[in-house]
């Protein structure tokens, strides 16, 4: 677990738009042999959730939120460059944001978790049209499709994508995740086989460790 003093130093740097300060915290953690998943969970995910909460409460401007997101994105790619893929499992994953979902950092972290666990991973990025997701499911034939959404207004779109995938590929295993909650729509998932809602990086890592052993 990342010490609170490191998190607060990073978060305050994020609020001030001080990328160098944030980078220093990340480098300290690497020097202490902190795992990338711990950094993603205890630093990036935790701070972005707090930034989003403060924006919702009108404590931060849109510019503040965008700056914090941009700094996190740059540091996320910095961390990604240090990933050593896990032992190859022979399994494949396709990770994407749904159409009109422009927040891609959670999906990128998820894609990296697949890589760390030894999965061959294809990341389509933000706001991918459903027809493109379907095309790549057919082309790559992944063992798991990961779909990300961050805004509650996109829940209906998310469920439509799930229906489309299941209609065309009935046995496809799907993992859903993101900052938004499913709210009253969670029960709809019970109508589909092999569809899972996993909303933290740590939970995804635990899930993949079980899947890799199958």
VOLUMNU-388902 format. One record per residue: x, y, z of N, C-alpha, C, O in turn; residue number from 1; residue in three letters. Coordinates in steps of 0.1 Angstrom, whole numbers, plus 5000, padded with zeros to 4 digits. Example, Ala and Ser with C-alpha at 12.3 -4.5 7.8 and 13.67 -1.06 7.14 Angstrom:
2
(pt (5132; 4943; 5078); (5123; 4955; 5078); (5132; 4967; 5078); (5142; 4967; 5085); 1; Ala) (pt (5128; 4978; 5071); (5137; 4989; 5071); (5129; 5000; 5079); (5134; 5011; 5080); 2; Ser) 
//
This chain:
214
(pt (5008; 4988; 5000); (5000; 5000; 5000); (5009; 5013; 5000); (5019; 5013; 5007); 1; Unk) (pt (5005; 5022; 4992); (5013; 5035; 4991); (5011; 5043; 5003); (4999; 5045; 5008); 2; Unk) (pt (5021; 5048; 5009); (5020; 5056; 5021); (5013; 5069; 5018); (5014; 5075; 5007); 3; Unk) (pt (5005; 5074; 5028); (4997; 5085; 5027); (5005; 5098; 5023); (5000; 5106; 5016); 4; Unk) (pt (5017; 5099; 5029); (5025; 5111; 5026); (5028; 5112; 5011); (5029; 5123; 5006); 5; Unk) (pt (5031; 5100; 5005); (5033; 5100; 4991); (5021; 5104; 4983); (5022; 5112; 4973); 6; Unk) (pt (5010; 5098; 4987); (4997; 5101; 4979); (4994; 5116; 4980); (4991; 5123; 4970); 7; Unk) (pt (4995; 5122; 4992); (4992; 5136; 4994); (5001; 5145; 4987); (4997; 5155; 4981); 8; Unk) (pt (5014; 5141; 4986); (5024; 5149; 4979); (5020; 5149; 4964); (5021; 5159; 4957); 9; Unk) (pt (5017; 5137; 4959); (5013; 5136; 4945); (5000; 5143; 4942); (4999; 5151; 4932); 10; Unk) (pt (4990; 5142; 4951); (4977; 5148; 4948); (4978; 5163; 4948); (4972; 5170; 4940); 11; Unk) (pt (4986; 5168; 4958); (4987; 5183; 4958); (4995; 5188; 4946); (4992; 5199; 4941); 12; Unk) (pt (5004; 5180; 4941); (5011; 5184; 4929); (5002; 5184; 4917); (5003; 5192; 4908); 13; Unk) (pt (4993; 5174; 4917); (4983; 5173; 4906); (4974; 5185; 4906); (4971; 5191; 4896); 14; Unk) (pt (4969; 5189; 4918); (4960; 5201; 4919); (4967; 5214; 4915); (4961; 5223; 4910); 15; Unk) (pt (4980; 5214; 4917); (4988; 5226; 4914); (4993; 5226; 4899); (4999; 5236; 4894); 16; Unk) (pt (4991; 5215; 4892); (4995; 5214; 4879); (5011; 5212; 4878); (5017; 5215; 4868); 17; Unk) (pt (5016; 5207; 4889); (5031; 5205; 4889); (5035; 5191; 4885); (5036; 5182; 4894); 18; Unk) (pt (5037; 5189; 4872); (5041; 5176; 4867); (5054; 5171; 4872); (5055; 5159; 4875); 19; Unk) (pt (5063; 5179; 4874); (5077; 5175; 4879); (5075; 5169; 4893); (5081; 5159; 4896); 20; Unk) (pt (5067; 5176; 4902); (5065; 5171; 4915); (5058; 5157; 4915); (5062; 5148; 4923); 21; Unk) (pt (5049; 5156; 4906); (5042; 5143; 4905); (5051; 5132; 4900); (5051; 5121; 4905); 22; Unk) (pt (5059; 5135; 4891); (5069; 5126; 4885); (5079; 5122; 4896); (5083; 5110; 4896); 23; Unk) (pt (5083; 5131; 4904); (5092; 5127; 4915); (5086; 5117; 4925); (5093; 5108; 4929); 24; Unk) (pt (5074; 5118; 4927); (5067; 5109; 4936); (5067; 5095; 4930); (5070; 5085; 4936); 25; Unk) (pt (5064; 5094; 4917); (5064; 5082; 4910); (5078; 5075; 4910); (5079; 5063; 4912); 26; Unk) (pt (5088; 5083; 4907); (5101; 5078; 4907); (5106; 5073; 4921); (5113; 5063; 4922); 27; Unk) (pt (5101; 5080; 4931); (5105; 5075; 4945); (5098; 5061; 4947); (5105; 5052; 4953); 28; Unk) (pt (5086; 5060; 4942); (5079; 5047; 4944); (5086; 5036; 4936); (5087; 5024; 4941); 29; Unk) (pt (5091; 5039; 4924); (5098; 5029; 4916); (5111; 5025; 4924); (5115; 5014; 4924); 30; Unk) (pt (5118; 5035; 4929); (5130; 5033; 4937); (5128; 5024; 4949); (5137; 5016; 4953); 31; Unk) (pt (5116; 5024; 4954); (5113; 5016; 4966); (5106; 5002; 4961); (5101; 4995; 4969); 32; Unk) (pt (5107; 5000; 4948); (5102; 4987; 4942); (5087; 4985; 4944); (5082; 4974; 4945); 33; Unk) (pt (5080; 4997; 4943); (5065; 4996; 4944); (5060; 4991; 4930); (5065; 4995; 4920); 34; Unk) (pt (5051; 4982; 4931); (5046; 4976; 4918); (5037; 4986; 4911); (5031; 4995; 4916); 35; Unk) (pt (5037; 4984; 4898); (5029; 4993; 4889); (5014; 4992; 4892); (5007; 5003; 4892); 36; Unk) (pt (5009; 4981; 4895); (4995; 4980; 4899); (4992; 4988; 4912); (4981; 4994; 4913); 37; Unk) (pt (5001; 4988; 4921); (4999; 4996; 4933); (4999; 5011; 4930); (4992; 5018; 4936); 38; Unk) (pt (5008; 5015; 4921); (5009; 5029; 4917); (4996; 5033; 4910); (4990; 5043; 4912); 39; Unk) (pt (4991; 5024; 4901); (4979; 5027; 4894); (4967; 5029; 4903); (4959; 5038; 4902); 40; Unk) (pt (4966; 5019; 4913); (4955; 5019; 4923); (4956; 5030; 4933); (4947; 5038; 4935); 41; Unk) (pt (4968; 5031; 4940); (4970; 5039; 4951); (4973; 5054; 4948); (4973; 5062; 4957); 42; Unk) (pt (4977; 5056; 4936); (4981; 5070; 4932); (4972; 5075; 4921); (4964; 5085; 4923); 43; Unk) (pt (4972; 5069; 4909); (4965; 5074; 4897); (4950; 5073; 4899); (4942; 5083; 4898); 44; Unk) (pt (4945; 5061; 4902); (4931; 5059; 4903); (4925; 5066; 4915); (4914; 5073; 4913); 45; Unk) (pt (4931; 5066; 4926); (4926; 5073; 4938); (4926; 5088; 4936); (4916; 5094; 4940); 46; Unk) (pt (4936; 5093; 4930); (4937; 5108; 4928); (4927; 5112; 4918); (4920; 5123; 4919); 47; Unk) (pt (4925; 5105; 4907); (4916; 5109; 4897); (4901; 5108; 4902); (4893; 5116; 4898); 48; Unk) (pt (4898; 5098; 4910); (4885; 5097; 4916); (4882; 5110; 4924); (4871; 5115; 4924); 49; Unk) (pt (4892; 5114; 4932); (4891; 5126; 4940); (4889; 5138; 4932); (4881; 5147; 4935); 50; Unk) (pt (4897; 5139; 4921); (4896; 5151; 4912); (4882; 5151; 4906); (4876; 5162; 4906); 51; Unk) (pt (4877; 5140; 4902); (4863; 5139; 4897); (4853; 5143; 4907); (4843; 5150; 4903); 52; Unk) (pt (4855; 5139; 4919); (4845; 5142; 4930); (4845; 5157; 4932); (4835; 5163; 4934); 53; Unk) (pt (4857; 5163; 4933); (4858; 5178; 4935); (4852; 5186; 4923); (4847; 5196; 4925); 54; Unk) (pt (4854; 5180; 4911); (4848; 5187; 4900); (4833; 5187; 4901); (4826; 5196; 4898); 55; Unk) (pt (4827; 5175; 4905); (4813; 5174; 4906); (4808; 5183; 4917); (4796; 5188; 4915); 56; Unk) (pt (4816; 5186; 4927); (4812; 5195; 4937); (4815; 5210; 4934); (4814; 5219; 4943); 57; Unk) (pt (4819; 5213; 4922); (4823; 5226; 4918); (4835; 5232; 4925); (4836; 5244; 4927); 58; Unk) (pt (4843; 5223; 4930); (4855; 5228; 4938); (4867; 5229; 4928); (4877; 5235; 4932); 59; Unk) (pt (4866; 5224; 4916); (4876; 5225; 4906); (4869; 5229; 4893); (4858; 5225; 4890); 60; Unk) (pt (4877; 5236; 4884); (4872; 5240; 4871); (4874; 5229; 4861); (4881; 5219; 4864); 61; Unk) (pt (4868; 5230; 4850); (4871; 5221; 4839); (4885; 5221; 4835); (4891; 5210; 4833); 62; Unk) (pt (4891; 5232; 4835); (4906; 5233; 4832); (4914; 5226; 4842); (4924; 5219; 4839); 63; Unk) (pt (4911; 5227; 4855); (4918; 5220; 4866); (4917; 5205; 4864); (4927; 5198; 4865); 64; Unk) (pt (4905; 5201; 4861); (4903; 5186; 4859); (4910; 5181; 4847); (4916; 5170; 4847); 65; Unk) (pt (4910; 5189; 4836); (4917; 5185; 4824); (4932; 5184; 4826); (4939; 5175; 4821); 66; Unk) (pt (4938; 5194; 4833); (4952; 5194; 4836); (4956; 5182; 4844); (4966; 5176; 4842); 67; Unk) (pt (4948; 5179; 4855); (4951; 5168; 4863); (4951; 5155; 4855); (4959; 5146; 4857); 68; Unk) (pt (4941; 5154; 4846); (4940; 5142; 4838); (4952; 5141; 4828); (4957; 5130; 4826); 69; Unk) (pt (4956; 5152; 4822); (4967; 5152; 4813); (4980; 5148; 4819); (4988; 5140; 4814); 70; Unk) (pt (4983; 5153; 4831); (4995; 5149; 4839); (4994; 5134; 4842); (5005; 5127; 4840); 71; Unk) (pt (4983; 5129; 4846); (4982; 5115; 4849); (4984; 5107; 4837); (4990; 5096; 4838); 72; Unk) (pt (4979; 5111; 4826); (4980; 5104; 4813); (4995; 5103; 4809); (5000; 5092; 4806); 73; Unk) (pt (5002; 5114; 4811); (5017; 5113; 4807); (5024; 5104; 4816); (5033; 5097; 4812); 74; Unk) (pt (5021; 5104; 4829); (5028; 5096; 4839); (5024; 5081; 4837); (5031; 5072; 4840); 75; Unk) (pt (5011; 5079; 4833); (5007; 5065; 4830); (5015; 5059; 4819); (5019; 5048; 4820); 76; Unk) (pt (5017; 5067; 4808); (5025; 5062; 4797); (5039; 5060; 4801); (5046; 5051; 4796); 77; Unk) (pt (5044; 5068; 4810); (5058; 5066; 4816); (5059; 5053; 4823); (5068; 5046; 4821); 78; Unk) (pt (5049; 5050; 4831); (5049; 5037; 4838); (5047; 5026; 4829); (5053; 5015; 4831); 79; Unk) (pt (5039; 5027; 4819); (5036; 5017; 4809); (5049; 5012; 4802); (5051; 5001; 4799); 80; Unk) (pt (5058; 5022; 4800); (5071; 5019; 4793); (5080; 5010; 4802); (5089; 5004; 4797); 81; Unk) (pt (5077; 5009; 4815); (5085; 5001; 4824); (5079; 4988; 4827); (5085; 4980; 4834); 82; Unk) (pt (5068; 4985; 4821); (5061; 4972; 4823); (5069; 4960; 4816); (5073; 4961; 4805); 83; Unk) (pt (5071; 4950; 4824); (5077; 4938; 4819); (5065; 4928; 4818); (5060; 4924; 4828); 84; Unk) (pt (5062; 4924; 4806); (5050; 4915; 4804); (5052; 4902; 4812); (5063; 4897; 4813); 85; Unk) (pt (5041; 4897; 4818); (5041; 4885; 4825); (5043; 4873; 4815); (5043; 4875; 4803); 86; Unk) (pt (5046; 4862; 4821); (5048; 4850; 4813); (5035; 4848; 4804); (5024; 4848; 4809); 87; Unk) (pt (5038; 4846; 4791); (5027; 4845; 4782); (5017; 4834; 4785); (5021; 4822; 4787); 88; Unk) (pt (5005; 4837; 4786); (4994; 4827; 4789); (4988; 4821; 4777); (4981; 4811; 4778); 89; Unk) (pt (4990; 4827; 4765); (4984; 4822; 4753); (4970; 4827; 4752); (4962; 4823; 4743); 90; Unk) (pt (4966; 4837; 4760); (4953; 4843; 4760); (4953; 4857; 4755); (4964; 4864; 4756); 91; Unk) (pt (4942; 4862; 4749); (4942; 4875; 4743); (4930; 4883; 4749); (4920; 4878; 4753); 92; Unk) (pt (4933; 4896; 4749); (4923; 4906; 4754); (4921; 4917; 4745); (4931; 4922; 4739); 93; Unk) (pt (4909; 4922; 4743); (4906; 4934; 4736); (4900; 4944; 4745); (4890; 4941; 4752); 94; Unk) (pt (4906; 4956; 4747); (4902; 4966; 4756); (4898; 4979; 4749); (4906; 4983; 4741); 95; Unk) (pt (4887; 4984; 4752); (4882; 4996; 4745); (4872; 5004; 4754); (4865; 4999; 4762); 96; Unk) (pt (4872; 5017; 4751); (4861; 5026; 4756); (4849; 5025; 4746); (4851; 5023; 4734); 97; Unk) (pt (4837; 5026; 4752); (4826; 5026; 4743); (4825; 5039; 4735); (4831; 5049; 4739); 98; Unk) (pt (4816; 5039; 4725); (4814; 5051; 4717); (4810; 5063; 4726); (4801; 5061; 4735); 99; Unk) (pt (4815; 5075; 4724); (4812; 5087; 4731); (4818; 5087; 4745); (4815; 5096; 4753); 100; Unk) (pt (4826; 5077; 4748); (4833; 5077; 4761); (4848; 5082; 4759); (4856; 5074; 4753); 101; Unk) (pt (4851; 5094; 4763); (4864; 5100; 4759); (4874; 5099; 4770); (4886; 5102; 4768); 102; Unk) (pt (4870; 5094; 4782); (4880; 5092; 4793); (4886; 5078; 4791); (4879; 5068; 4794); 103; Unk) (pt (4898; 5077; 4787); (4904; 5065; 4784); (4915; 5060; 4794); (4920; 5049; 4793); 104; Unk) (pt (4918; 5067; 4804); (4928; 5063; 4813); (4925; 5050; 4821); (4934; 5042; 4823); 105; Unk) (pt (4913; 5049; 4825); (4909; 5037; 4832); (4911; 5025; 4823); (4916; 5014; 4827); 106; Unk) (pt (4907; 5026; 4811); (4908; 5015; 4801); (4923; 5012; 4798); (4926; 5000; 4797); 107; Unk) (pt (4931; 5023; 4797); (4945; 5020; 4795); (4952; 5013; 4807); (4960; 5004; 4805); 108; Unk) (pt (4948; 5017; 4819); (4953; 5009; 4831); (4949; 4995; 4830); (4957; 4986; 4833); 109; Unk) (pt (4936; 4993; 4826); (4931; 4979; 4825); (4939; 4971; 4815); (4943; 4959; 4817); 110; Unk) (pt (4942; 4977; 4804); (4950; 4971; 4793); (4964; 4967; 4798); (4969; 4956; 4795); 111; Unk) (pt (4970; 4976; 4806); (4983; 4973; 4812); (4982; 4961; 4821); (4992; 4953; 4822); 112; Unk) (pt (4971; 4960; 4829); (4970; 4949; 4838); (4970; 4936; 4831); (4975; 4926; 4835); 113; Unk) (pt (4963; 4936; 4819); (4963; 4924; 4811); (4977; 4920; 4807); (4981; 4908; 4808); 114; Unk) (pt (4985; 4930; 4803); (4999; 4928; 4798); (5007; 4922; 4810); (5015; 4913; 4808); 115; Unk) (pt (5006; 4928; 4821); (5013; 4924; 4833); (5010; 4909; 4836); (5019; 4902; 4841); 116; Unk) (pt (4998; 4905; 4833); (4994; 4891; 4836); (4997; 4882; 4824); (4993; 4870; 4824); 117; Unk) (pt (5004; 4887; 4814); (5009; 4878; 4803); (4999; 4876; 4792); (5000; 4866; 4785); 118; Unk) (pt (4989; 4885; 4791); (4979; 4884; 4780); (4984; 4892; 4768); (4989; 4904; 4770); 119; Unk) (pt (4982; 4887; 4756); (4984; 4895; 4744); (4972; 4905; 4743); (4960; 4901; 4743); 120; Unk) (pt (4975; 4918; 4743); (4964; 4928; 4745); (4963; 4938; 4734); (4974; 4943; 4729); 121; Unk) (pt (4951; 4941; 4730); (4948; 4950; 4719); (4940; 4962; 4726); (4929; 4959; 4731); 122; Unk) (pt (4945; 4974; 4725); (4938; 4985; 4731); (4933; 4995; 4721); (4942; 5000; 4713); 123; Unk) (pt (4920; 4997; 4720); (4914; 5005; 4709); (4913; 5020; 4713); (4911; 5028; 4705); 124; Unk) (pt (4914; 5023; 4726); (4914; 5037; 4730); (4900; 5042; 4733); (4890; 5035; 4736); 125; Unk) (pt (4899; 5056; 4732); (4886; 5063; 4736); (4876; 5062; 4724); (4879; 5062; 4713); 126; Unk) (pt (4864; 5063; 4728); (4852; 5066; 4719); (4853; 5057; 4707); (4853; 5062; 4696); 127; Unk) (pt (4853; 5044; 4708); (4854; 5035; 4697); (4839; 5031; 4693); (4832; 5026; 4701); 128; Unk) (pt (4836; 5033; 4680); (4822; 5029; 4676); (4820; 5014; 4678); (4829; 5006; 4676); 129; Unk) (pt (4808; 5011; 4680); (4804; 4997; 4683); (4808; 4988; 4671); (4813; 4977; 4674); 130; Unk) (pt (4806; 4992; 4659); (4809; 4984; 4647); (4824; 4981; 4647); (4828; 4970; 4642); 131; Unk) (pt (4833; 4990; 4652); (4847; 4988; 4652); (4851; 4978; 4663); (4859; 4969; 4661); 132; Unk) (pt (4844; 4979; 4674); (4846; 4969; 4685); (4843; 4955; 4680); (4850; 4945; 4682); 133; Unk) (pt (4831; 4954; 4673); (4827; 4941; 4668); (4836; 4936; 4657); (4839; 4924; 4657); 134; Unk) (pt (4842; 4945; 4649); (4851; 4941; 4639); (4863; 4935; 4645); (4868; 4924; 4640); 135; Unk) (pt (4868; 4941; 4656); (4881; 4936; 4662); (4878; 4923; 4670); (4887; 4915; 4672); 136; Unk) (pt (4866; 4922; 4676); (4863; 4909; 4683); (4863; 4898; 4673); (4869; 4887; 4676); 137; Unk) (pt (4858; 4900; 4661); (4858; 4890; 4650); (4872; 4887; 4645); (4876; 4876; 4643); 138; Unk) (pt (4880; 4898; 4644); (4894; 4897; 4638); (4904; 4891; 4648); (4911; 4882; 4644); 139; Unk) (pt (4903; 4895; 4660); (4913; 4890; 4670); (4909; 4878; 4679); (4917; 4871; 4684); 140; Unk) (pt (4896; 4876; 4679); (4890; 4865; 4687); (4896; 4865; 4701); (4902; 4855; 4705); 141; Unk) (pt (4894; 4875; 4709); (4899; 4876; 4722); (4892; 4867; 4732); (4880; 4864; 4730); 142; Unk) (pt (4899; 4863; 4742); (4893; 4855; 4753); (4884; 4864; 4761); (4874; 4859; 4767); 143; Unk) (pt (4888; 4876; 4763); (4881; 4886; 4771); (4880; 4899; 4763); (4890; 4904; 4757); 144; Unk) (pt (4868; 4905; 4763); (4866; 4919; 4759); (4864; 4928; 4771); (4855; 4925; 4779); 145; Unk) (pt (4873; 4938; 4772); (4871; 4948; 4783); (4865; 4961; 4778); (4871; 4967; 4769); 146; Unk) (pt (4854; 4965; 4784); (4848; 4977; 4780); (4847; 4987; 4792); (4844; 4984; 4803); 147; Unk) (pt (4851; 5000; 4789); (4852; 5010; 4799); (4842; 5021; 4797); (4839; 5025; 4786); 148; Unk) (pt (4836; 5026; 4808); (4827; 5038; 4807); (4829; 5046; 4820); (4831; 5040; 4831); 149; Unk) (pt (4828; 5059; 4819); (4831; 5068; 4831); (4819; 5076; 4835); (4818; 5081; 4846); 150; Unk) (pt (4810; 5079; 4825); (4798; 5087; 4828); (4786; 5079; 4829); (4783; 5070; 4821); 151; Unk) (pt (4778; 5082; 4839); (4765; 5074; 4841); (4756; 5075; 4830); (4748; 5065; 4827); 152; Unk) (pt (4757; 5086; 4822); (4748; 5087; 4811); (4751; 5077; 4800); (4743; 5075; 4790); 153; Unk) (pt (4763; 5071; 4801); (4767; 5062; 4790); (4764; 5047; 4794); (4767; 5038; 4786); 154; Unk) (pt (4757; 5045; 4805); (4754; 5031; 4809); (4745; 5024; 4799); (4747; 5013; 4795); 155; Unk) (pt (4735; 5031; 4793); (4726; 5025; 4783); (4734; 5022; 4771); (4732; 5011; 4765); 156; Unk) (pt (4743; 5031; 4767); (4752; 5028; 4755); (4760; 5015; 4758); (4762; 5007; 4749); 157; Unk) (pt (4765; 5014; 4770); (4773; 5003; 4774); (4766; 4990; 4773); (4770; 4980; 4767); 158; Unk) (pt (4753; 4990; 4778); (4745; 4978; 4777); (4742; 4974; 4763); (4740; 4962; 4759); 159; Unk) (pt (4740; 4984; 4755); (4737; 4982; 4740); (4749; 4975; 4734); (4747; 4966; 4725); 160; Unk) (pt (4761; 4979; 4737); (4773; 4973; 4732); (4774; 4958; 4736); (4777; 4949; 4728); 161; Unk) (pt (4771; 4956; 4749); (4771; 4942; 4754); (4761; 4934; 4746); (4764; 4922; 4742); 162; Unk) (pt (4749; 4939; 4744); (4739; 4931; 4736); (4744; 4928; 4722); (4742; 4917; 4717); 163; Unk) (pt (4750; 4938; 4716); (4756; 4936; 4702); (4766; 4925; 4702); (4766; 4917; 4693); 164; Unk) (pt (4775; 4926; 4711); (4786; 4916; 4712); (4780; 4902; 4714); (4784; 4892; 4707); 165; Unk) (pt (4771; 4901; 4724); (4765; 4888; 4727); (4756; 4883; 4716); (4755; 4871; 4714); 166; Unk) (pt (4750; 4892; 4708); (4742; 4888; 4697); (4751; 4882; 4686); (4747; 4872; 4679); 167; Unk) (pt (4762; 4887; 4684); (4771; 4882; 4673); (4781; 4872; 4678); (4785; 4863; 4670); 168; Unk) (pt (4785; 4872; 4691); (4794; 4863; 4696); (4789; 4858; 4710); (4794; 4863; 4720); 169; Unk) (pt (4779; 4849; 4710); (4772; 4845; 4722); (4781; 4840; 4734); (4778; 4842; 4745); 170; Unk) (pt (4792; 4834; 4731); (4801; 4828; 4741); (4812; 4838; 4746); (4820; 4835; 4755); 171; Unk) (pt (4812; 4850; 4740); (4823; 4859; 4744); (4822; 4864; 4758); (4812; 4867; 4763); 172; Unk) (pt (4834; 4863; 4765); (4835; 4867; 4779); (4838; 4882; 4779); (4846; 4887; 4771); 173; Unk) (pt (4830; 4890; 4787); (4831; 4905; 4787); (4833; 4909; 4801); (4827; 4905; 4811); 174; Unk) (pt (4843; 4919; 4803); (4845; 4925; 4816); (4842; 4940; 4814); (4847; 4947; 4805); 175; Unk) (pt (4834; 4945; 4823); (4830; 4960; 4823); (4836; 4967; 4835); (4837; 4961; 4846); 176; Unk) (pt (4840; 4979; 4833); (4846; 4987; 4844); (4846; 5002; 4841); (4844; 5006; 4830); 177; Unk) (pt (4849; 5009; 4851); (4850; 5024; 4850); (4846; 5031; 4862); (4841; 5025; 4872); 178; Unk) (pt (4847; 5044; 4862); (4843; 5052; 4873); (4828; 5052; 4876); (4824; 5053; 4888); 179; Unk) (pt (4820; 5051; 4866); (4806; 5052; 4867); (4800; 5039; 4874); (4806; 5029; 4873); 180; Unk) (pt (4789; 5041; 4880); (4782; 5029; 4885); (4771; 5025; 4876); (4765; 5032; 4868); 181; Unk) (pt (4767; 5012; 4877); (4756; 5007; 4869); (4743; 5010; 4875); (4733; 5010; 4868); 182; Unk) (pt (4743; 5015; 4887); (4730; 5019; 4894); (4719; 5009; 4892); (4722; 4997; 4895); 183; Unk) (pt (4708; 5012; 4887); (4696; 5003; 4886); (4697; 4993; 4875); (4688; 4985; 4873); 184; Unk) (pt (4708; 4994; 4867); (4709; 4985; 4856); (4717; 4972; 4858); (4719; 4964; 4849); 185; Unk) (pt (4722; 4971; 4870); (4731; 4959; 4873); (4724; 4946; 4870); (4730; 4936; 4866); 186; Unk) (pt (4711; 4945; 4874); (4704; 4933; 4872); (4703; 4928; 4858); (4701; 4916; 4855); 187; Unk) (pt (4704; 4938; 4848); (4704; 4934; 4834); (4715; 4925; 4830); (4714; 4916; 4822); 188; Unk) (pt (4726; 4926; 4837); (4738; 4918; 4834); (4736; 4903; 4837); (4742; 4895; 4831); 189; Unk) (pt (4727; 4901; 4846); (4724; 4887; 4849); (4717; 4879; 4838); (4717; 4867; 4838); 190; Unk) (pt (4713; 4887; 4828); (4706; 4880; 4816); (4717; 4875; 4806); (4714; 4867; 4797); 191; Unk) (pt (4729; 4879; 4809); (4740; 4875; 4800); (4750; 4865; 4807); (4753; 4867; 4819); 192; Unk) (pt (4754; 4855; 4800); (4765; 4846; 4805); (4778; 4853; 4803); (4781; 4860; 4793); 193; Unk) (pt (4787; 4851; 4812); (4801; 4855; 4811); (4803; 4870; 4809); (4811; 4875; 4801); 194; Unk) (pt (4795; 4878; 4817); (4797; 4893; 4817); (4799; 4897; 4831); (4791; 4894; 4840); 195; Unk) (pt (4810; 4903; 4834); (4814; 4907; 4848); (4816; 4922; 4849); (4822; 4928; 4840); 196; Unk) (pt (4812; 4927; 4860); (4814; 4941; 4864); (4826; 4942; 4874); (4824; 4937; 4885); 197; Unk) (pt (4837; 4948; 4870); (4849; 4949; 4879); (4854; 4963; 4878); (4858; 4968; 4868); 198; Unk) (pt (4853; 4970; 4889); (4855; 4985; 4889); (4868; 4990; 4895); (4870; 5002; 4897); 199; Unk) (pt (4877; 4981; 4899); (4890; 4985; 4904); (4901; 4977; 4897); (4899; 4966; 4892); 200; Unk) (pt (4913; 4984; 4896); (4925; 4977; 4890); (4929; 4965; 4898); (4932; 4955; 4892); 201; Unk) (pt (4928; 4966; 4911); (4932; 4954; 4919); (4923; 4943; 4917); (4927; 4931; 4916); 202; Unk) (pt (4910; 4945; 4916); (4900; 4935; 4914); (4902; 4928; 4900); (4900; 4916; 4899); 203; Unk) (pt (4905; 4936; 4890); (4908; 4931; 4877); (4920; 4922; 4878); (4920; 4911; 4872); 204; Unk) (pt (4930; 4926; 4885); (4943; 4918; 4886); (4940; 4905; 4892); (4944; 4894; 4888); 205; Unk) (pt (4932; 4905; 4903); (4928; 4892; 4910); (4920; 4883; 4900); (4922; 4871; 4900); 206; Unk) (pt (4911; 4889; 4893); (4902; 4882; 4883); (4911; 4875; 4873); (4909; 4864; 4869); 207; Unk) (pt (4921; 4883; 4867); (4929; 4877; 4857); (4939; 4866; 4862); (4942; 4857; 4854); 208; Unk) (pt (4943; 4867; 4874); (4951; 4857; 4879); (4943; 4844; 4880); (4949; 4833; 4878); 209; Unk) (pt (4931; 4845; 4883); (4922; 4833; 4883); (4920; 4828; 4869); (4920; 4816; 4866); 210; Unk) (pt (4917; 4837; 4860); (4914; 4834; 4846); (4927; 4827; 4839); (4925; 4818; 4831); 211; Unk) (pt (4938; 4833; 4842); (4951; 4828; 4836); (4954; 4813; 4840); (4960; 4806; 4833); 212; Unk) (pt (4948; 4809; 4852); (4951; 4796; 4856); (4941; 4786; 4850); (4943; 4774; 4852); 213; Unk) (pt (4931; 4791; 4844); (4921; 4781; 4838); (4926; 4776; 4825); (4919; 4768; 4818); 214; Unk) 
//
